[in-house]
Amino acid sequence: QVQLVESGGGLVQPGGSLRLSCAASGIIFSTYTMGWYRQAPGKQRELVAAIFSVGSTNYADSVKGRFTISRDNAKNTVYLEMNSLKSEDTAVYYCNADRWAASTRYNYWGQGTQVTVSS
């Protein structure tokens, strides 16, 4: 059974920082591309950042220079360090695990964690 469990969300003032964590189980973590997505009320879910199995990363333009994604394969955990937070970063943040094997896609989601940026 695959589980992705996010933690670290909460309420933070503009300009503040938060660190999200996503602990994975039931998958060979090191072989998956891990991503953080977010969904604000009334908007579509969007990719925030991704880290590939080889360690390379990809970021949405809106978070470049402010957010950092990293992974610890020994702990089966992916992190999202968020700095200089803005009100527009308010959303539910979801962890995602994704890989292709033998023409089959394996894609899993966490339950989400709320991030609210407000004074």
LINPE-V571581 format. One record per residue. N is the residue number from 1. PHI is phi as a letter, one per 30 degrees, with the letter a starting at -180 (999 if undefined). BURIAL is b if it has 9 or more other C-alpha atoms within 8 Angstrom, else e. Layout:
BEGIN
[[N & PHI & BURIAL] [N & PHI & BURIAL]]
END
This chain:
BEGIN
[[1 & 999 & e] [2 & d & e] [3 & b & b] [4 & b & b] [5 & c & b] [6 & d & b] [7 & a & e] [8 & j & b] [9 & d & b] [10 & l & e] [11 & c & e] [12 & b & b] [13 & d & b] [14 & e & b] [15 & i & e] [16 & d & b] [17 & b & b] [18 & b & b] [19 & b & b] [20 & c & b] [21 & b & b] [22 & b & b] [23 & c & b] [24 & c & b] [25 & b & b] [26 & i & e] [27 & b & e] [28 & d & e] [29 & e & b] [30 & d & e] [31 & c & e] [32 & c & b] [33 & d & b] [34 & c & b] [35 & b & b] [36 & c & b] [37 & c & b] [38 & b & b] [39 & b & b] [40 & c & b] [41 & e & e] [42 & i & e] [43 & b & e] [44 & d & e] [45 & d & e] [46 & b & e] [47 & d & b] [48 & c & b] [49 & a & b] [50 & b & b] [51 & b & b] [52 & d & b] [53 & d & b] [54 & d & e] [55 & j & e] [56 & d & e] [57 & b & b] [58 & b & e] [59 & b & b] [60 & d & b] [61 & e & e] [62 & d & e] [63 & c & b] [64 & e & e] [65 & i & e] [66 & c & b] [67 & c & b] [68 & b & b] [69 & c & b] [70 & b & e] [71 & b & b] [72 & b & e] [73 & d & e] [74 & d & e] [75 & c & e] [76 & h & b] [77 & b & b] [78 & c & b] [79 & b & b] [80 & b & b] [81 & d & b] [82 & c & b] [83 & c & b] [84 & h & b] [85 & d & b] [86 & c & b] [87 & e & b] [88 & d & e] [89 & d & b] [90 & d & b] [91 & a & b] [92 & d & b] [93 & c & b] [94 & c & b] [95 & c & b] [96 & b & b] [97 & b & b] [98 & b & b] [99 & a & b] [100 & c & e] [101 & b & e] [102 & h & e] [103 & i & e] [104 & c & e] [105 & c & e] [106 & c & b] [107 & b & e] [108 & b & b] [109 & b & b] [110 & d & b] [111 & d & b] [112 & j & b] [113 & b & b] [114 & d & b] [115 & b & b] [116 & b & b] [117 & c & b] [118 & a & e] [119 & c & e]]
END
